[in-house]
């Protein structure tokens, strides 16, 4: 049995599909924007891509995460975590510089809380892979030397890369991250978000 659809009906159907698609993408982008306001990233930049510089970057990572582990078990909020870290910036730099000195590196570390742009990044958590959408995030950034080498990054709040209990509001945000960034389910939408955010970033520079 053939189904006859008039041009008007076809146009209406196409319009409905486009409307639903735009609505879906718009909602996803809004969710991504809200998520970026609820997350704190950690970003460690190596001095260069030389093997020794990349190796010491990971040593700094381990030492810093161990040193500040207690700062991620405060009141369970992003604001509380940032407040704790603001009082620990000197200790974070000292910890990183101790590692660099022990490794005989001729440069030092600089730690800062800042807002910075990230591209879409994939991450593994408990055996599943998800993506963090592109855009500007609050971040604890540690620059080693010139900071021109490949970087290491993770999610500091909620503490998804730190050995701390994830509960309360942090647990809620973690669940939002996992649901929003499941890969490959949302890859096309994440690619669109990165395109839009990269244009925004270039425009604001």
N, C-alpha and C positions, 0 to 999 in steps of 0.2 A: 504493500500500500504506500503510495507516494504522499508525502506531506508537502503541500504547497504553501510557501511563505511569501507574502507580498514584499515589495521593496520597503514599504513603510514599516512592516513588522520586522524585517531584517535590520533596518536602520535602528529601530527601537531596541532590538536585542543587542546589537553591537554597542549602542550607547549605554545600555545597562551593564554590560561586561566591563566597559571602560570605566564607568562610574564606580563599580565595585572594586576594580583593580586600583584606581586612584585612591579610593577610601581606605583600602587595605594598606597600601604603601604609606599613605599619610599617617595612619595610625601607628604603623611600625616605626616611622621616623620620629614621631612624638614619643613613643616608648623609649627609643634610643636616646633621645635628648634628656628625658627624665632620668634614665639610668646613668648617664654621664655625670649627673649632679649628685649621685649617691655613691660614687666609687672613688677610691684613692689608689693610684698606681704607684709602683716602684720602678724606677728606670735607672739602670747603671750603665754608663758609657765607658767602654775601654779606651785606653790611650791610642791604640792602633789595632790592626788585625794580626800583628805578629803573635806567634804562638805564646810567648811569655806574657804578653800583655793580656791576651784572652784568658790565659790560665789564672793570672792574678786577679782578674775581674771576678772570676767565680769564687776565689778565696775571699775577696772582699765581700761578695754577696753572702757567703756563709757566715762570716764573722759579724757582719752588720745585722743580719736576720736574727742571729743568736743574741746579740746585744740588746736589740730592741723588742724581742719577743714579748716581754711583759707589757710593752706599750700598746699592744693590740688586744689586751684582755681587760680594758678599763670598763667604761660604762656601756660598751657595746654599740656606740654610735659613731658616725663619721666625724662629727664635731669633736667628740671626746678623744678620738684617735689623733686627730690633727693637733689638738691642744697638747696632748702628751708629747707628740713628736716635736712641736715647736720648742719645747724645753729641753730637747735632747739632741739638737743639731750639732752642738760642739762635740758631744760624746760620739755621735755617728761619724763625724769627720776624724776624730782621734782614733777610733777603731779602724777605720779604713786606712788611715795613714800608718798605723802600726803594722798592718799587713803589708803595705807597700814597702815600708822600711825594712821589714824582715826579709822581703823578697829581693831587696837591693834595687828597687825601682827608683829612678832619678826624678820622679815627679810626685805630686801630692793629689789629694782628693778634695773636692768641693761638694758639700751637701746643701741642698736647698729645697724648700717646699715651693712649688710653682704650678702654674697652669700651662700645659703644653699639648701640642697636637700629636695624636697617635693615628697611624693607619690601622686598618682592620687587622687584628692579630688573633691567631688561633691558639687555643690553650687546652690542655688536658686536665681533667679533674675526675678522680675516681673512675677511670677507665672510659670516660666519655669525652668527646671533643666538642668544644663550643668556640664561638668567635666573639671577641669584644668589638663592637662597632667603632668605626673611625670617628674622630672628633677631638675636641679639647677636653682634657681631664685634669683634675688636680693630681699632682704627683710629687713623690719624694724622689728627687733626681740627684744622683751621685755621679759626678763627672771625674774620671781618673785622667790626670794629665790634660792632654789636648781634647780628649773625648771624641776622637775621630774614628775609633774602631767600632766594630759591631757591638750592639748593646744587648743587655739582658733586661727583661721586664717581667712584671708579675702584678697581681692584684693584691694590694696591701689591705684594703678595706672593701668588702669583707675579707678577713684574713685567709685567702685561698691559697697562699704559698707560704704561710707561716704556721708553725706548730702551736696554734692557739685554738681554744674552743670557739666554734662559731655558733652563737645563739642570739636570741633576742632580735633586734632590728637587723643586725648583720646577717643572721640566717635568712631573714626575709629578702634582703637584697641579693644574697647569693642565689636564692631560688629564682629571683627575677633574671639574674644574669644567665643562669643555666637554661631557663625557658626561652629567653629572647635570642640567645646566640647558638642554639643547637645547629650543628653543621652535619649534613649539607642542606637541611631543610630551608634555612633562610639565606643561603648564599646569594641568590639573585638580589634580594632586598638589601643585604649587607653591602653588595657591590654598588648598588645605587646610592646608599647612604654615604659610602666612601667618596663617590664621585661628587655628590652635592657638598659634602664637608670639605673636600680638597679645593673645590671652587671657592667656597666661603673663606677658607684659610688663605688662598692666594689673593683674594680680593682685599682682605684685611691687612695684608702685609704692606 
